[in-house]
Amino acid sequence: SRFAWPGAYVTCSCPPTLIQAGTADELVGHKGSEDLVARINDICKEERSELQIFEGATHGDMVYLSKENEERLFTFLDRFLK
């Protein structure tokens, strides 16, 4: 059902959203993440959502806990909170 997809609930008041996805994620395909980011940015009429793809990363991969990723997260937050 289309109501199971988070994109069905996007409104123009959606907060800035960072989505990270791995190309080897066995639970959540990165194509769905790409579609969600495109939907948020289309509905909000601005680049409010960003997608970061990690090549070869699986669901819950250690790449998400790395120092480099922590820096990516703070960079994204700084863009909208400063």
DANORDA-V150756 format. One record per residue. D_FIRST is the distance of its C-alpha to the first C-alpha in Angstrom with 1 decimal. Layout:
# DANORDA-V150756
d_first = <D_FIRST;D_FIRST>
This chain:
# DANORDA-V150756
d_first = <0.0;3.8;5.3;5.6;7.7;11.1;11.9;10.1;13.0;15.8;18.9;22.4;23.7;21.8;24.5;25.7;23.4;24.5;22.1;23.8;22.4;24.2;24.1;24.5;21.9;20.7;17.8;16.3;17.0;18.9;17.2;14.2;17.0;18.7;15.8;15.5;19.3;19.4;17.0;19.1;22.3;21.3;20.4;23.4;25.7;27.3;27.2;25.9;23.7;25.1;23.9;26.3;25.9;28.0;29.0;28.9;27.6;25.5;23.3;25.9;28.5;31.9;31.7;29.7;32.7;35.4;37.9;36.8;33.2;34.6;36.5;33.4;31.7;34.8;35.2;31.7;32.5;36.0;34.6;33.0;35.1;38.6>
